[in-house]
Amino acid sequence: MQPTIPTSGVLLRPWRQSDRSAVLAGYAEPDIQRWHCRSMTDGEAREWIDSWDDRWHHETGAGWAIVDGSEVVGQINLRWFDFHEGRTEVSYWVLPAARGRRVASRALSALTSWSFTVLGLHRVELEHSTKNPASCRVAQRAGFAAEGTKRDEVRHTDGWHDMHLHARLDTDA
């Protein structure tokens, strides 16, 4: 069973079907749509939530709701695992009402530490559009070093974007 991960002021917990309204709100929010390039119907949100249990069971990824009190304020996930190479990639978003409170950086720090200590991974990566300075600040606050720029790496709704690559190693202070 996928674990719950406590952190400073927020909780990372597995998704529940009762969280669908937060998922729908997230993927309907223009800034989240801009960077994640998707929207969802209620049925798609149901499937998206269900997919995380299967991914965890098959060790292909893991997703958590970021919860503040009793309210889902965002999501964070390990998009894939490579246990042989000791690597994963993380992705996240936070709903507008929770922005500016360092929710994403706290969740990212907690999940990264957990990935090193519990999963035994060596490297956690994240990418964000060079046009998304907020994501860059989240990465920096969570101790992720900037490693470079990948040219025309991802197509968003407004065209191809260069992506900043950040990473944190289990040996980083």
QUIRA-V367620 format. One record per residue. N is the residue number from 1. RES is the residue in one small letter. SS is DSSP state (H for helix, E for strand, L for the rest). PSI is psi as a letter, one per 30 degrees, with the letter a starting at -180 (none if undefined). OMEGA is omega as a letter, one per 30 degrees, with the letter a starting at -180 (NA if undefined). Layout:
((N:RES:SS:PSI:OMEGA) (N:RES:SS:PSI:OMEGA))
This chain:
((1:m:L:k:a) (2:q:L:k:a) (3:p:L:l:l) (4:t:L:k:a) (5:i:E:j:l) (6:p:E:l:l) (7:t:L:a:a) (8:s:L:j:l) (9:g:L:f:l) (10:v:L:l:a) (11:l:E:k:l) (12:l:E:k:a) (13:r:E:l:l) (14:p:E:l:l) (15:w:L:k:l) (16:r:L:l:l) (17:q:H:f:l) (18:s:H:f:l) (19:d:H:g:a) (20:r:H:e:a) (21:s:H:e:l) (22:a:H:e:l) (23:v:H:e:l) (24:l:H:e:l) (25:a:H:e:l) (26:g:H:e:a) (27:y:H:f:l) (28:a:H:f:a) (29:e:L:k:a) (30:p:H:e:a) (31:d:H:e:l) (32:i:H:e:l) (33:q:H:e:a) (34:r:H:e:a) (35:w:H:f:a) (36:h:H:f:l) (37:c:L:h:l) (38:r:L:l:l) (39:s:L:l:a) (40:m:L:k:l) (41:t:L:l:l) (42:d:H:e:l) (43:g:H:e:l) (44:e:H:e:l) (45:a:H:e:l) (46:r:H:e:a) (47:e:H:e:l) (48:w:H:e:l) (49:i:H:e:l) (50:d:H:e:a) (51:s:H:f:a) (52:w:H:e:l) (53:d:H:e:l) (54:d:H:e:a) (55:r:H:e:l) (56:w:H:e:a) (57:h:H:e:a) (58:h:L:g:l) (59:e:L:h:l) (60:t:L:f:l) (61:g:L:l:l) (62:a:E:k:l) (63:g:E:k:a) (64:w:E:k:l) (65:a:E:k:l) (66:i:E:j:a) (67:v:E:k:l) (68:d:E:j:a) (69:g:L:c:l) (70:s:L:g:a) (71:e:E:k:l) (72:v:E:k:a) (73:v:E:f:a) (74:g:E:a:l) (75:q:E:l:l) (76:i:E:k:a) (77:n:E:l:l) (78:l:E:j:a) (79:r:E:e:l) (80:w:E:l:l) (81:f:E:k:l) (82:d:E:j:a) (83:f:L:e:l) (84:h:L:e:a) (85:e:L:f:l) (86:g:L:h:a) (87:r:E:l:l) (88:t:E:l:l) (89:e:E:k:a) (90:v:E:k:l) (91:s:E:l:a) (92:y:E:l:l) (93:w:E:l:l) (94:v:E:k:l) (95:l:L:k:a) (96:p:H:e:a) (97:a:H:f:a) (98:a:H:f:a) (99:r:L:l:l) (100:g:L:g:a) (101:r:L:g:l) (102:r:L:g:l) (103:v:H:e:a) (104:a:H:e:a) (105:s:H:e:l) (106:r:H:e:l) (107:a:H:e:l) (108:l:H:e:l) (109:s:H:e:a) (110:a:H:e:a) (111:l:H:e:l) (112:t:H:e:l) (113:s:H:e:l) (114:w:H:e:l) (115:s:H:e:l) (116:f:H:e:a) (117:t:H:e:a) (118:v:L:e:a) (119:l:L:f:l) (120:g:L:g:l) (121:l:L:l:a) (122:h:L:e:a) (123:r:E:k:l) (124:v:E:k:a) (125:e:E:l:l) (126:l:E:k:l) (127:e:E:k:l) (128:h:E:l:l) (129:s:E:k:l) (130:t:L:f:l) (131:k:L:g:a) (132:n:L:i:a) (133:p:H:f:l) (134:a:H:e:l) (135:s:H:e:l) (136:c:H:e:l) (137:r:H:e:l) (138:v:H:e:a) (139:a:H:e:a) (140:q:H:e:l) (141:r:H:f:l) (142:a:L:g:l) (143:g:L:g:l) (144:f:L:k:l) (145:a:E:k:l) (146:a:E:k:a) (147:e:E:f:l) (148:g:E:a:a) (149:t:E:k:l) (150:k:E:j:a) (151:r:E:k:l) (152:d:E:h:a) (153:e:E:e:a) (154:v:E:k:l) (155:r:E:k:l) (156:h:E:l:a) (157:t:L:f:l) (158:d:L:g:l) (159:g:E:a:a) (160:w:E:k:l) (161:h:E:k:l) (162:d:E:k:a) (163:m:E:k:l) (164:h:E:k:l) (165:l:E:k:l) (166:h:E:l:l) (167:a:E:l:l) (168:r:E:k:l) (169:l:E:l:l) (170:d:L:f:l) (171:t:L:f:l) (172:d:L:k:l) (173:a:L:none:NA))
